[in-house]
Amino acid sequence: MKQKEILLFGATGQIGRNLIRKLTKNNYKITAVTRNIHKAGYLLKTQANPGYLKLVELKNFDLEKIDELMKEASICINLIGILFENRRNHFKIIHTDLPDMLSKKAKKYKLEKFIHLSALGIEKALDSRYAQSKLEGEKKIINNFDKYFIFKPSIVYSVDDNFTTNFMSLLSILPIMPLYYEGKTKFSPIHVIDLVDIIYKVIESNKKNILLECVGPETFTFKEIIQILLKLIKKKRILISLPLPLAKISAKILQLFPKPLLTEDQLKMLKYNNCANSENTNNFDLDLKAFKKFEIEVEKYSYNWRTGGQFSNNNIKEMK
């Protein structure tokens, strides 16, 4: 069997790194496209079996260079996404224009599959620029290429994430934790290993033309997630439901940081549940199960935020 060549955009994030490890261990060759080959090399070289990973530096999405790469690929995977905008990166360019261009080229060069990472819970969030750009990107792909597979994960977590680690950092120093929309927004977090396994099984299958919601085995409210994190890091904090006018003011301030803790657009997204929609297909419907339990997995690295760090007492007791 001919060894399949995978062209991967967005390799340096937590999903990309774990996916490279999974694919190269299973005889797939990866060409990872990056803006900074030196930074990517440091992050990625240890993730792949020798000879199975090639790094290509590409700035400003050089179309001729992308054509060259597409000609050699069997499958294209796009994991690129941003949570906030800045001078260099805009939602429309990253979430709409880029997948539009890549899916057109996937069709032009007759690739076997075009795999794209979108987001869960965006259908109703029409007041969010992030959600609008993601939805438009999905539509472009579906119109451009009939061998697509679009993944829509809930929160993806692991020791390398920007969710559990950021909140445990905040909870370890803040005496009060604000809850937006009373902390009632629901999430079905999925561990990065479960998500990568699902993507791998799809690559191995003959499936196509599927838009798939990817969720973990549990559903929590935002408040319940915060309570679990507090339990794991052995902290007691005051949880306060923040009125919407004050929440908007806090978002205006927090989005001014170089790496915003919260933006006005993200605040809008928090209004909407981030769990499986019964009207759409999810991974469990296709027998692509996610097994890892949120509290059990986060406990494995939560000691970093406890008093005493790795030398803290590991006997976690219920905090009331």
C-alpha positions in Angstrom: 0.0 0.0 0.0 1.3 3.4 -0.9 2.3 5.5 2.1 -0.1 8.4 2.4 1.2 12.0 2.5 -0.7 14.4 4.8 -0.4 18.1 4.5 -1.1 19.6 7.9 -1.8 23.3 8.7 -1.8 24.3 12.4 0.7 21.7 13.6 2.0 23.4 16.7 -1.2 23.6 18.8 -2.1 20.9 21.3 -4.3 19.0 18.7 -1.6 19.3 16.0 1.2 17.9 18.2 -0.8 15.0 19.4 -2.1 14.2 15.9 1.4 14.2 14.4 2.4 11.7 17.1 -0.6 9.5 16.3 -0.3 9.6 12.6 3.5 9.1 12.3 3.3 6.1 14.6 0.9 4.6 12.1 3.0 5.0 9.0 1.7 8.3 7.7 4.1 10.9 6.5 3.4 14.5 7.5 4.3 17.8 5.9 3.6 20.4 8.6 3.2 24.0 7.4 4.4 26.6 9.8 5.1 30.4 9.9 8.3 29.9 12.0 10.2 26.8 11.2 12.7 27.2 14.0 10.0 27.5 16.6 8.0 24.6 15.1 11.1 22.4 14.9 11.7 22.8 18.6 8.1 21.9 19.3 7.5 19.2 16.8 10.6 17.2 16.0 10.2 15.1 19.1 6.6 14.3 18.3 7.3 12.2 15.2 9.1 9.1 14.3 12.3 9.8 12.4 11.8 10.4 8.7 8.0 10.8 9.0 7.8 14.6 9.5 8.8 17.4 7.1 8.6 21.0 8.2 7.8 23.7 5.6 7.9 27.4 6.4 5.2 29.4 4.7 4.5 33.1 5.3 1.5 35.0 4.1 0.0 31.8 2.5 2.0 31.8 -0.7 -0.5 30.3 -3.2 2.2 28.9 -5.5 3.9 27.1 -2.7 0.6 25.7 -1.4 -0.1 24.4 -5.0 3.3 22.6 -4.9 2.5 21.0 -1.5 -1.1 20.0 -2.5 0.2 18.2 -5.6 2.2 15.8 -3.3 -0.6 15.3 -0.7 -3.2 12.6 -0.3 -5.0 14.3 2.6 -5.1 18.0 3.7 -5.9 18.8 7.4 -6.6 22.3 8.5 -6.4 22.9 12.3 -5.7 26.7 12.2 -7.9 28.8 14.3 -7.8 31.9 16.6 -9.8 32.9 19.7 -9.2 36.6 19.4 -8.3 39.1 16.7 -5.2 41.3 16.5 -3.4 43.3 13.8 -2.1 40.3 12.0 -5.0 37.8 12.4 -8.6 38.4 11.6 -11.5 35.9 12.0 -12.6 36.2 8.4 -9.1 35.6 7.0 -8.3 32.6 9.3 -11.8 31.0 9.6 -13.4 31.8 6.3 -10.9 32.7 3.6 -8.2 30.2 4.4 -10.5 27.1 4.5 -12.2 28.4 1.3 -8.9 28.5 -0.5 -7.5 25.2 0.9 -10.7 23.3 0.0 -10.7 24.6 -3.5 -7.1 23.4 -4.0 -8.0 20.1 -2.4 -10.6 19.7 -5.2 -8.2 20.9 -7.9 -5.6 18.3 -7.0 -8.2 15.5 -6.3 -7.2 14.8 -2.7 -8.8 11.9 -0.9 -10.0 14.0 2.0 -10.1 17.5 3.3 -10.3 17.6 7.1 -11.2 20.8 8.8 -11.5 21.8 12.5 -14.4 24.1 13.3 -16.1 24.7 16.6 -19.2 23.4 18.5 -22.1 25.7 19.5 -21.7 28.3 16.9 -25.0 27.9 15.0 -27.0 30.1 17.3 -24.2 32.6 18.1 -24.9 34.9 15.2 -24.0 38.0 17.3 -20.4 36.7 17.5 -17.9 37.5 14.8 -15.9 34.4 15.7 -19.0 32.2 15.2 -20.0 33.9 12.0 -16.5 33.4 10.5 -16.5 29.7 11.5 -19.9 29.0 10.0 -19.1 30.8 6.8 -15.9 28.7 6.6 -17.9 25.5 6.9 -20.3 26.6 4.2 -17.4 27.4 1.8 -15.8 23.9 2.3 -19.1 22.1 1.8 -19.7 24.0 -1.4 -16.2 23.6 -2.7 -15.3 19.9 -2.1 -17.4 16.9 -1.7 -14.8 14.8 0.2 -14.9 16.9 3.4 -14.9 16.0 7.0 -15.6 18.9 9.4 -15.0 18.4 13.1 -16.8 20.6 15.6 -15.3 19.9 19.1 -16.4 21.3 22.4 -13.6 22.5 24.7 -10.5 20.4 24.0 -8.5 20.0 27.2 -5.1 18.5 28.2 -2.0 19.6 30.1 -1.2 21.8 27.0 -4.5 23.5 26.7 -5.5 27.2 27.1 -8.6 26.4 29.1 -8.1 24.3 32.3 -4.5 25.6 32.7 -5.6 29.3 32.4 -8.5 28.9 34.8 -6.4 27.0 37.4 -3.8 29.8 37.1 -6.5 32.4 37.8 -8.1 30.4 40.6 -4.8 30.0 42.3 -4.3 33.8 42.7 -7.8 35.4 42.6 -9.9 35.5 45.8 -13.1 35.9 43.7 -14.1 34.2 40.5 -16.8 35.9 38.3 -19.4 33.7 36.7 -20.8 34.9 33.4 -24.5 34.2 32.7 -24.7 32.7 36.2 -22.3 30.0 35.2 -25.1 28.0 33.6 -23.6 27.6 30.1 -23.1 23.9 29.4 -20.0 22.3 28.0 -19.0 18.7 27.0 -15.2 18.9 27.2 -13.3 16.3 25.2 -9.7 15.3 25.9 -7.2 15.9 23.1 -6.3 12.2 22.9 -9.9 11.2 22.4 -10.3 13.9 19.7 -7.1 12.8 17.9 -8.3 9.1 18.0 -11.5 10.2 16.4 -9.7 12.1 13.6 -7.4 9.2 13.0 -10.3 6.7 12.7 -11.9 9.0 10.1 -8.7 9.2 8.1 -8.5 5.4 8.2 -12.2 5.0 7.1 -14.0 5.5 3.8 -16.3 8.1 5.3 -16.8 11.5 3.7 -19.2 14.4 3.5 -19.7 14.5 7.3 -20.0 17.4 9.7 -19.4 15.9 13.1 -19.8 17.3 16.6 -17.1 16.0 18.9 -17.9 15.8 22.6 -16.7 14.0 25.7 -18.7 11.6 27.8 -19.8 14.2 30.3 -21.6 17.5 30.3 -21.0 20.3 32.9 -22.1 23.8 33.5 -19.4 26.4 33.6 -19.9 26.7 37.3 -19.5 23.0 37.8 -16.2 23.1 35.8 -14.9 25.9 38.0 -15.9 23.9 41.2 -14.1 20.8 39.9 -10.9 22.8 39.2 -11.1 24.3 42.7 -11.4 20.9 44.2 -8.4 19.6 42.2 -6.1 22.5 43.2 -7.4 22.4 46.8 -8.5 26.1 46.9 -11.6 27.8 48.2 -12.8 30.8 46.3 -15.9 33.0 46.2 -17.9 32.5 43.0 -20.0 35.5 42.1 -22.5 35.8 39.3 -21.5 39.0 37.4 -24.3 41.1 36.0 -24.1 41.5 32.2 -23.3 45.2 32.2 -20.3 44.6 34.6 -19.3 41.6 32.5 -19.2 43.7 29.4 -17.0 46.3 31.1 -14.6 43.6 32.3 -14.4 42.2 28.8 -13.6 45.6 27.4 -10.7 45.8 29.9 -9.4 42.2 29.6 -9.4 42.3 25.8 -6.7 45.0 25.9 -4.1 42.5 27.2 -1.6 41.1 24.6 -3.1 37.7 25.3 -6.7 38.6 26.3 -8.3 36.6 29.2 -11.7 37.5 27.8 -13.0 39.6 24.9 -16.4 41.1 24.1 -16.8 38.5 21.3 -16.0 35.6 23.7 -18.5 36.9 26.2 -21.2 36.7 23.5 -20.2 33.1 22.8 -20.6 32.2 26.5 -24.3 32.8 26.2 -24.7 29.6 24.1 -24.3 26.0 25.3 -21.3 24.1 24.0 -22.6 20.5 24.0 -24.0 18.1 21.4 -27.1 19.3 19.4 -29.6 16.5 19.0 -30.3 17.7 15.4 -26.7 17.1 14.3 -24.4 14.0 14.2 -21.9 13.6 16.9 -19.0 11.1 17.5 -21.1 8.8 19.6 -23.7 8.5 16.8 -20.9 7.0 14.6 -19.6 4.8 17.4 -16.5 7.0 17.7 -16.5 7.2 21.4 -14.7 9.5 23.8 -13.7 7.8 27.0 -11.6 10.1 29.1 -13.3 11.7 32.2 -12.7 15.3 32.8 -11.9 15.3 36.5 -9.7 12.2 36.3 -7.6 13.6 33.5 -7.2 17.1 34.9 -6.2 15.7 38.3 -3.1 14.2 36.6 -1.6 17.7 36.1 -3.5 19.9 38.6 -0.8 19.5 41.2 1.1 22.3 39.3 -1.4 24.8 40.8 -1.6 23.4 44.3 0.3 24.9 47.2 3.5 22.9 47.3 3.2 21.8 43.7 4.4 18.3 43.0 5.1 17.8 46.7 1.5 18.6 47.7 -0.8 16.0 49.3 -2.4 14.0 46.5 -5.4 12.9 48.6 -8.0 15.2 47.2 -10.9 15.7 49.5 -14.3 17.2 48.7 -14.2 21.0 49.4 -17.5 22.5 50.6 
